[in-house]
Amino acid sequence: MAAGYDKLPADLQAKVDAGADLTEDEEERVRGIKEMLEDVPKAPEDRKRGILFVERHDERKGGPPSKKRKTK
């Protein structure tokens, strides 16, 4: 929030205020900021939403084998 990530860019905010049609990317950005603002007052462990992204190196710690090609 200190860096201003909790606010839409001025041109996008103007489109939202005017009720103009948004592109899919713009809708995702608006929704993302809305969700972030809803999560700010929550404890960090309560902020998780949906399916979490797992890094490939985390999958290898007991999960299925990596799908990365093996080279000789």
N, C-alpha and C positions, 0 to 999 in steps of 0.2 A: 504494500500500500504506500510505503514511503517513496517508492519509485514511480507511483502513479499508475500502476497496473490495474487499479480498481476502477478506472474511468475509461470510457470509450473515447476514441479520437473524436475531435470536434465534428468532422464531416459525417462520421457514422452516427454520432449522437443527434445531429441535425436531421438525418434521415429517420431515425427512430422517433424523434419528437414530431416530425411531420406525418408519421404514419406511412411513409413510403415503403414500397416493396424492397426487401433485402435479398441479397444473394444468399446462397446456402452458407458460404463462408462467413458472411456478416451475421447471419442468424446464429451460427455456432459461437461466434465471438461474443455476441450479446448474451446468449445463454450461459456461456462459460463465466463471464463476469458476474452475472446474476447468481449463479451457483457459488462462486467464490465468496461473494458478499454474504450469502446465507451461511457459509461454513466458517467465516472469520470468528464469530463468537464461540464456536465449538472447540472442545479440546482436540488436539491433533489426532488422537486415536479414534475420534468420532467423525472425522472428515472424509473418510473413505467412501467412494461412490462406485457402484457397479463393479465390473471386472477390473482387477488391478493389472497393470502392465508388469510383466516379469521379464527381466533381462535374460538374455540367452545364457550367460554365465551362471545365473541363479538356477536355471532349469537343470543344469548338469549336476547340481548338488544332491541328487537323489531322485530327480525327475526323469522323464524320458531322455534317451540319448540325443545328443545334438544332431540336427539334420544337416550340419555343415559337411561338405564334401571332404573326404580325406585324400590328401595328395601324397604321392610317394617321394 
